Amino acid sequence: MRLIPTYKWAKNVRAVRLTNQSFTRKPWASGLILIVCVIIAMLLANLPFTRGLYHNLLNTSLSMSIQSPTLVDGSHVIDWVFPKGMTVEKFINDILMVIFFFTVGLEIKREVSCGELSSPKKAMMPVIAAAGGMLMPAIIYALFNHGTDAVSGWGIPTATDIAFAVGIMSILGDRVPISLKVFLTALAIADDLGAILVVAFFYGGQINIALLAIALLLLAAIYIMNRMGETRMMFYLIPAIAVWFLFYYAGIHATMSGVVMAFMIPMKARYSRAYLTHKNREYERRLFEYENYDDVEGETTEEFPNDLQRHCLRRMSSISNNTMGMSYRLEHALNPWVNFCIMPIFALANAGVEIPDLSYFNIFQWTPELGSVGMGVFFGLLLGKPIGITLASFLAIKCKVGEMPKRATWPMLFAVACLGGIGFTMSIFVDTLSFGAYPDICEHLRASGKIAVLLGSLCSGIMGSILIHLFHKLKAD
């Protein structure tokens, strides 16, 4: 076997690669990039020489117009725009975010199948806590906006951003008991499921029953295919595209197609453990048999791997990959793209709130007609989330349907629940869907909601971190 010399430049490249890998594997890395993208988006939306370009780019049409030849009277028989109303902003929110929701769906499915939500005993506590953490912020928002045009935004403060919450806990290190880290992670996943249901049932458009029925029939066929043991990816990819189109034109938010398809992806592996072991032994034997043999020229060679050995290695790699379920492989493959590409693009497109003057930051305004989106979202995240999570957890334990996480105390659980008030991604997403019934004021309401989401998430993260540090110090003393 020929040894390949290692040059200095190769060492430097490898060092940079390892550094990049170590950064992207940090739990807080995606959150840091999101914060940078939010700052960039705010600058692009407000600097005089970039404001117009930023908004024009987001509103650029991506639809294709299909027209028939012009008739004698100058009219067209067919004038079809496809996809209808598609702009750069809608492409990000309706297509790229499908991949995000698809990944979220895969995570929920994994946790329900074999993770922290896999049994009633494991799932009950975080699910009840997540329900309380969604209900209380919605109530607080409704108190500020009851009877006003802004009441439809009640879903904005109900979500938790798992990336930021877990990232902050990782920075705090062993100050947070492992059981509470698991609790908050499971809670955030259950919260994501709740947010998905909120979007599906309350923030869709007018339903086209015929297209919805076709979509359901197609999903039923995919489910049957799954139950029959089909594990080839192509048989799920093509129907997934069809389901997206049907959802998009049926009036259900297109991102829901990603969640539904995630639950259709099989977790069962294509090959068994016994098959993997048998094939690996067979191809390992062939690797030695093909040593010093060149299949093309029929001459001996010291190169490794030669053509025949490369074929063996490719087959070993393929069989190894297919010994893991498709659901796990897709989740593992998509997570870096979602965390470091799709979510930053989403932040760049949706966090750019134009602020004409500093009064926009005054979220503590209330009017009889518009209520106060700012106060509803801000206090819903900052107070509603921790209070709702803590009260629901207390009731679950008192009713003996849940149990306290090991080595956790009530003050520490409340401190960790404060991190649940970091809504960010899902809250901003729900904000972009809200207030559509009021086209004259919806942009103003959405801008107020986004600013409140940013401020509420920031204050929740700070308050949770301070309380965790304080309670850990008091316990140590």
N, C-alpha and C positions, 0 to 999 in steps of 0.2 A: 504494500500500500504506500503510495507516494505522499509525503508530508508537504503541506503547503506552508511556506514561510509566512510569518506574521510581521508585517511592516508597521512602522509608527503610525502611519495614517489610518491603518485598519484598527489599531488600538484606540485612536481618538474617535473614530466613527462608532466603535462598539461602546465606548464610554458615554458618548452623547446618546446613543440608543438606549442604554441602560438607565441614564438619567431621565429621559423622556418616559420610559416605561414606569419608573418609580413614581414620577409625578402623576401620570394618568391613573395609577392604581391607588392614589391617596383618596380617602372618602370625601375630603373637602375640595378636591381639585375641580370637579364640575361646578360646585357652588362658587368657587373663586372666579372661574371663567364667566359664569352667569352674571356675577356682580360687575365685572369689567364690561360685559356687553350691555348691561343696563346703563352704565355711565356713558358709554359710547352712543347708545341710542338717544339718551337725553340730550347729549351735545349735538348730535346730528339733527334732532328735531327743533333745536332752539337757536343754534348759531345762524346768523343772518345769511352766510354764504353757503350753507348746507341744507337749510330748512326746506326750500322749494324742491331741491333735488331729491331729498329723502322722501317727501310725501309723493312726489311724482313717480318715483321708482316703485313705491308700494302700490300705487294705483294703476300701474302699467298693466294693460290687458294682455292676458295669455290665451284668450279664447280664439278658436279658429272659426271663421265664417265660411259656410258652404252655400253657394248660390247657384241657381240654375241659369242657363243662358237667358238673356233678355228677350222678351217677346216683342211683337210689333208695337204694342201699345206702351212699351217701356217698363212693364212690370216684371216681377220675378215669380215663378211658380213656387220655388223653394228658397227660403232664406233661413238657414239653420246655423245657430251659433253653438259651438261645442268646445269645452264645457261652458254652459251658460253662466255669464257673470264672473268668470275666472280672472282674477288679478294676481299680482305677485303676493299680496297680503293674504288673499284667500287660498292661494297655492300652499303657502306656509301653514295656514291654520286648518285647511281642509285635506291636505295631502301629506305634507311632512309630519303633521301632528298625528296622522293615522298610525305612522310607524311608532311614535311615542306611546300612543294608547295601546298599540299591539304589544309592545314590550311590557307595559304595565299589566296588561291582561295575562301575559305569560308568567310574570312574577306572582300575580294573584293565584293563578292556576297551580303553580309550583307550591306555594305556601298552603293552599287548600288540600293539595294531594299528599304532600309529605313534609310540610314545614310547620310553622307556628300556628296555622289555622287548620291543621289536618284532623283534629279531633274536637268534639264539643268542649271538652275540658280545657284544651289549649286555646280554642278560638273564642270562648265565651267572654273572657275578661277584656281582651283588646277590642272585640267587636262591640260590646256594650259601651266601652269607653269611647270608641270612635263615634258611636251613635250620639252619645252625650256631647262629644266635641263638635258635632255638626248641628245638633238641635239648639244648643245655647247661643252660639253666634247668630243663627238665623232669627232667634227670638229677640236678641239685642238689636239686630239690624231692623227688624220689624217695628220695634218700639220707637226707633228714631224716624221711621219712614212710613208708618201706618197711615193709610188714607191719602198718600201722595203718589206722584207719578214714578217715584224712585223705588217703590216697594218691590218691584219685580227683580231687583238685584240682590234679594236675600240669599242667593246661593253663593255669592262672591266670598264671604268670609268663612265658608264651611270647610274649606280644603286645607290639607297639610302638605307642604313640600318635603318629601322624604329625603331628597338629596341634601338640602340645607340642614334639616334637623339631624340626620345621621352624621353629616360632616361636622357640625358643631360638637356633637357628643364625642366624636373621635378626637377632636382637638382638646377637649376637656380630660381625655384619658381616663384613668382609674378613679376619678372623682365620682363618676356615675357607675353604679353597680351594673354588672353585665346583664342581670335579669331585667333591669329597667331599659337598657339599650335594646334588648330583644322585645320588650313590651312596646316601646315607642315605634320600633320598626314594624311590628305586626299591626299596631294601631294605625300607622300611616298607610299600610297596604289596605287594611279594611276601610280606611278613610277614602283612599283612591277609588275603591269599589263604590262607596257611597256617592262620591263626586261624579263618577261615571253615570250612575243611575239618575242623579239630579239633572245632568246635562241631557240625558236621553229622554226623560219624561217632561222636563219643564223648559228646556231651551232649544227645542227643535222647531221646525217650521210647520206649515200646513201639510198634513199627511195625505199622500197619494196611496189610497188603499190597494189599488191594483198592483203598483210597483212593489209595495211592501209585501203583498202576498207572494209575488214572484220571488222576492228575496228570501222569504221564509221557506218556500219550497226548495230553493237552491241550498239554503243552510241545512234543511232536513236531509237532502241528498248527500251533502258533505259529511254530516253526522253519521249517516248509514255507512258511507265509505270508510270513515274512521273506525266504526265498530267492526267492520269486516276485516280490519287489519292493514289497510293501505298505509304505507310509511314513506312513499316517495314524495319529495317536496313539490314537484311540478304539479301534482294532482291537487294541491292545495293553493298554490300560487295563482294559477289562472282563475279559479273560482273566486278567490279573494278580490281580484280586480273587478270581476263582475258584481260582487256584493257591494263594493265601494260605489260603483256607478248607480246601482239600484237604490242604495241608501241616500246618495247625493240628490237624486231626482225624486225620491219618495218623500222628502221633507224631514227625514231623520238626519241629525247631524252626522256627517260622513265619518267623523272620527270613531263613532260607535261601531262601524264595520270592523275596525282594527281590534276592538275588544272582543267582539263576537267571534271573529276568526281565530283569535288567540286561544279561545276555549275549544275550538275545533281541532287544533293542532295536536297530533298524538304524542303522548309522553313515552309510549312503548318504543323500545329500540327495534331497529330493523333486524339486527343480528343478536344472537344470544351470547352469553359468556362462554359456553362450551364451544360454539362456532368460532368465536374470536381466538380461543386458546388453540383449537385445532388448526386454523388457518395460519396463525402466527408461527407455529412449529413447522408447518409445511413450507412457508415462505422463507423462514430462517434457514431451513435445510437447503433450499434452492439458492440462497445467497452464497453459501459456501460452495455449492456445486458449480455456480457460474463464476467463481473466482478465477481470475487470469484467463478469461475467455471473452473474445469479442465476437458477437453473433453476426456482425455485418461483414467483417473481412476474414473471419475464420482464423485470426492470429491471436496469440497470447498478448495480454496487456496488463499493466500494473494499475491501471486507472480504477478507482472506486468512486462511485458505482459505474459499471458499464451499462450498456443498453438493457440487458436482461435483468440486471440487478435493480436498475431504476424502475422497471416494470413491477418487480416484487415489492419494492418500497412503496410505490404508489398504491398497490393493492392493499398492503398492510395498513397504510394511512387511511384509505377509504373504509376498510372494514372496522378499524378502530373508531373512526368518527361515527359510523353508523351503529356502533354498539351503544352509543348514547342516544337518548330519545331526541326526536326532531325539535321538540319544545325547548329542551335545554340547550341544544346547539344553536337554535335561532336566538334565544335570549342572550347567550354568551357572545354571539357574533354581533348582535345589534346594539348591545349596551354601550360600547365605546362610541358608535356613530350617534346614538341618541344623546349621550351625555356631553360629547365634545363637538358635535356638529349641529344636530337638529335643535336642541334646546338653546344653544347660543344664537342660532338664526331666529328662533322664535322670540327670544328676548330682544334682539336687535329690531325686529319688526313690530313688536307690541308694547315695548316699554318706552318707546319714544313719545312722551307726552309733551305737546307744545304748551309752554307756560308763558303767556303774554306778560304777566306781572307776578310779583311775589304773593299776591293775595290768593293764588291758586294753592299755595301750601297751607293756607288757613282752612284746615278741614273741619274746624269746629263752627261751621255756619249751618243755620237751619232756617228754612222758609216754609210757610204753610203749603205751598204748591209743590215744591221739589223735595221737601224733607231735608235730610242730610246724608248723602251717600258716604261722605268722608267719615263722619262720626260713627255711622252704622258699621262700616267695614273696619275702621281702626279699633273701636272698642270690641267689636265682634272677635277680631283676631287676638287682641291683647288681653282681654278679660274673659270673653265668651269661651274661647278654646280651653284655657286651663281650668276654669270653673266647671265647665261642662264635663271635661274628661275626669276631673277629680270627683265630682258628685256622682257621676255614673259609675266610677270604680268603687266608690264607697257603698253605693246601693247594691252593686253586684256582690261585694264581699259580705255585706249584712244579710242579703238574701241567700247566701251560700251557693251562688251560681258561678262564682269566680273566686280566685285566691290571690292574695297579695304576692307580688314578685319577691323572690328570695332576697334577703338582706336589704330590702327597701323600707323606707319610712314614709309616712304621709307627707312631711315637708319636702322630701326629696322627690316623691312622685309628683307633687304639685309643681316643683321646679322643672322637672322633665316635661310635664304637661305644658308649661309655658312655651317650650320649643315647638309644640304642636301648633302654636299661633303663627308660625312661619308659613304663610300660605303661598306666596310668590307665584310659581308656575301655574298651578291649577286655578288659583284665584284670579290671576290676570286673564287666563283663558276664559273662565266663566264671565268675567267682566266684558270681554269682547263680544260675548253672545247676548248680553243683557241690554235692556232698554230699547230693543228694536221697534217696539210699538210706538215710540215717540221720536220720529226721525228729526224733528226740529231741535230737540235738546239732547238726543242720545250721545252725541260726541262730547258734550260738556259733562254729562253724567259719567260716561266711561272714563274721561280724563280724571275726574275727581276720584273715581273708584280705584284707578291705577295708582295714583299718588298715595291714597290711603293704604292700599295693599303694600306698597314699598315701605311706607313709614311704619305701618303696623307690624310687618314682618321684621323690620330692623329692630324696633323696640321689643318685640317678643323674643328675638334672639339675644339681645342684650340683657333683658330681665331674666330670662332663663339661665343664661351663663352666670350672671351675678349670684342668683339664688343658689344654683348648684355649688358654686365655689363657697358661698357663705355656709350652707348647710353641711357641706363636707368638712369645712374647717371646724364648725361647732361640734360635729360628731367626733372629730379627731381629738379635740380638746377634752 
